[in-house]
Amino acid sequence: MSSSLLPGRLHRPSASWPLSLLFLTLLLLEFASCELNNWTSPVFTFQTRPEIHAPIVGFDVLRPELVTPGFIFTAPYRNVDSGVYIYDNYGNLIWASAADHGPTTAHAPHVCSYKGKPHLCYFRGHQHQGYSRGHGVIMDETYRIVKTVESAGHGAVSDMHEFRLVGDGTTALMTVYQPRQYDLSDFKINGGMGWVVDSVFQEVDVETGKLLFEWRSLDHIDPQYSYTMPATTDTSGDGLQPWSPWDYFHINSIDKNKDGDYLVSGRHVAAIYKISGQNGTILWELNGAKPTFKMANFRFSSQHHARWHFENGTHTYLTLFDNASNGVNRTNDWSHGLIVLIDHTEMTATMIAEYGAPDPEGGVSAGSQGSMQLLPNNNVFMGWGEKAYFSEHMSNGLPVMYGKMARPESWVMIYRCYKFNWTGLPITSPTLWTYSRTGQDLDGMMFYVSWNGATEVRTWNFFTSDSPKGPWTPVANTAWTSFETRAHYDAFRPWSLAQGLDENGRVLGVSAVVKTFVPSPGLASFCSDQGCGVASLPPDDEKITQGGVEFRPHGANYSTGYDTANYFPALDSSPTGESDSPGHESVSLVRVGSVTMLIGFAALMVGLIGCCFYRRRAMQIANGWSDNAQQFLAGWEEAYLGSRVRQAFLGKYALVPQSAGA
């Protein structure tokens, strides 16, 4: 361990207070200066769901043939819309929780087993500096919240650092950050009572809320063994007030073994403990101020996410994320994921593998947060904490994926990232938006369709009609290509709807009936075949005042034509209708070219395969994090799609449309 991280009793000189205040002042200034914009944290723009502002994933490394199948689960915060986001291996958005449940701080989304079925579990609450207040959430495959889990007892509500179901989903492990009064005179905090955070963990019965076990750090680990003194880091607290208690321990992960004992990580004591499930005593300590084992070839500090993977009477096999930094002191230039083998006979701990970020700078130093997950095929999935990055590595260390959701300047962070298989069957309906530049057959019309959270859609069927009540004529079919799939139809119809189908052709959902948008003569000159440009306000002397718009009477029964009683057709029946009239059978698929229905299904599939291959290959090239890459994508859009629909600014954002490089 570096001399700068010796036990806390050696770090109490009064001269450190001015430096601490300077550090905190600079930290606040840096936070105040951070910006969310297209360069620091680009987001998608969707025609169908303009309220979704999902981060765009840029890839520095992507080896599709080597990555583990599954979906990426993240929960960035301090971004435009904090919440849970699920992506596929190509960076396509699958689900944005903000669209279904509103934007809110969430942490560590992962697939959990509840009542014998896969569910989605995560923490949701209010973010404080270094901890949170909230509760655990359990969702089913429809993204419906089926259970919330709260901490028990008489103290503070649960914290973000751990919400995990164990015991076949019957109990939950949870952390609690409990402020307590404490005599801190030994730490030169005098003149009154001091305050500390008691790092608490609980095991709670999910159904009844009954407290089954509780452990408190103050009852077993003296604050003198902390490596983080009051008022020294952005999460330490100064110990002077109940709202700024000294966080001497900082619990950040809990695991439980089959014997009922617990594995606990304390960031500010640089130690991992095995805790007795019978009486809470410490059975052994890895690293820290009083280590049980000789560290053979490594040390770690400010660590996160300790997990057991194997344990018997002679050996323990575990993983952890070694931050190696708390933002002030460092024990390594870069953060790493570590695989550690403890030999209880020789009383040694040996690092047998480490995984670093494949960053051009040589690695990533994450001063806070972070995660490490062993995947079923022995690949390793890493989350890089305060850097909103994630990576996947083969067991030999070879990076096969390195994705970035935001630049460090944005201050967007991700506590933990995971990868799991997941089947999402949302109870919502697909969303369709249709557009025609002229409302004439000569220019045709565009279909834009999405379905937030749907993982099983493989193809989309599109139907049109001259009436919102039908009959409905099938006019196009295209493969799912991304969160928002687009298609062009070489004719115009005023009404449309879409079906989402699975790989067997079964209808999973039907959109609402939508009226095709046709720009007015005053707007049409700013529009292309795909959509219209971004609007702007007139000069101040030309702005319209109240009553300044020419009144156009609509009569007593004004209607845009929608059948209000039938916005959504019955989902248990498919739209049907006669074959399209002559001259209207042509279907053009965006990025593929004009393909007619008369060519046949085989030719259509060849075109779609070519489309998917081009899209995936382009994704490997573009990383989204440099001006050159953004210019490349913009040029690609212009060359292949013409002018794209642009949306107005959201704060300091000029929203970036979804592109092949996402």
Secondary structure, 3 states (H helix, E strand, C coil): CCHHHCCHHHCCCCCHHHHHHHHHHHHHHHHHHCCCCCCCCCECCCCCCCCCCCECCEEEEECCCCCCCCEEEECEECCCCCCCEEECCCCCEEEEHHHHHCCCEEEEEEEEEECCEEEEEEEEEEECCCCEEEEEEEECCCCCEEEEECCCCCCCCEEEEEEEEECCCCEEEEEEEEEEEECCHHHCCCCCCEEEEEEEEEEEECCCCCEEEEEEHHHCCCHHHCCCCCCCCCCCCCCCCCCCCECCCCEEEEEECCCCCEEEEEHHHCEEEEECCCCCCEEEEEECCCCCCEECCCCCCCCEEEEEEEECCCEEEEEEEECCECCCCECCCCCEEEEEEEECCCCEEEEEEEEECCCCCCCCCCCCCCEEEECCCCCEEEECCCCCEEEEECCCCCEEEEEECCCHHHCCEECCCEEECCCCCCCCCCEEEEECCCCCCCCCEEEEEECCCCCCCCEEEEEEECCCCCCCEEEEEEECCCCEEEEEECCCCCEEEEEEECCCCCEEEECCCEECECCCHHHHCCECCCCECCCCCCCHHHCCCCCCCCCCCCCCCCCCCCCHHHCCCCCCCCCCCCCCCCCCCEEEECCCEEEEHHHCHHHHHHHHHHHHHHHHHHHHHCCCCCHHHHHHHHHHHHHHHCCCCCCCCECCECCCCCCCCC
